[in-house]
């Protein structure tokens, strides 16, 4: 099963639970997936990958603004 197939299953499962797509897959994760990085969705990932992904996104945005 490919990563894209797993994501489609996750989207369907989250929709059945009433979780919005923006919560199940925040923009930072969607960008990583489009770049080909196979990270787990944040609802299924541990703390460290979530913190690193969000921190890297914040650092990039803050660095560009500064």
C-alpha positions as CSV (number, residue, x, y, z in Angstrom):
1,X,0.0,0.0,0.0
2,X,1.4,3.4,-1.0
3,X,1.6,6.4,1.2
4,X,-1.1,8.2,-0.9
5,X,-3.5,5.2,-0.5
6,X,-2.9,5.4,3.3
7,X,-3.7,9.1,3.3
8,X,-7.0,8.5,1.4
9,X,-8.0,5.9,4.0
10,X,-7.1,8.3,6.8
11,X,-9.2,11.1,5.2
12,X,-12.2,8.8,4.9
13,X,-11.9,7.5,8.4
14,X,-11.5,11.0,9.9
15,X,-14.6,12.2,7.9
16,X,-16.6,9.4,9.4
17,X,-15.5,10.5,12.9
18,X,-16.4,14.1,12.1
19,X,-12.8,15.4,12.1
20,X,-12.4,18.3,9.6
21,X,-9.8,17.8,6.8
22,X,-7.9,20.8,8.1
23,X,-7.5,19.2,11.5
24,X,-6.6,15.7,10.1
25,X,-4.0,17.1,7.8
26,X,-2.8,20.7,8.6
27,X,-1.1,22.7,5.9
28,X,2.5,21.9,7.1
29,X,1.8,18.2,6.7
30,X,0.1,18.6,3.3
31,X,3.2,20.5,2.1
32,X,5.5,17.8,3.3
33,X,3.4,15.1,1.6
34,X,3.5,17.1,-1.7
35,X,7.3,17.3,-1.4
36,X,7.3,13.5,-1.1
37,X,8.1,13.3,2.6
38,X,6.2,10.3,4.0
39,X,5.4,11.5,7.5
40,X,2.5,10.2,9.5
41,X,-0.6,12.3,9.9
42,X,-0.4,14.4,13.1
43,X,-3.2,12.6,14.8
44,X,-1.2,9.3,14.5
45,X,2.3,10.7,15.0
46,X,4.3,11.0,18.2
47,X,5.2,14.4,19.7
48,X,8.7,14.8,18.3
49,X,7.8,14.7,14.6
50,X,4.8,17.0,15.2
51,X,7.0,19.5,17.1
52,X,9.8,19.4,14.5
53,X,7.4,19.9,11.6
54,X,5.5,22.8,13.3
55,X,8.7,24.3,14.5
56,X,10.4,24.2,11.1
57,X,7.3,25.8,9.5
58,X,7.3,28.5,12.1
59,X,11.0,29.1,11.8
60,X,10.8,29.4,8.0
61,X,7.9,31.8,8.1
62,X,9.4,33.9,10.9
63,X,12.7,34.0,9.2
64,X,11.1,35.3,6.0
65,X,9.2,37.9,7.9
66,X,12.2,39.1,9.8
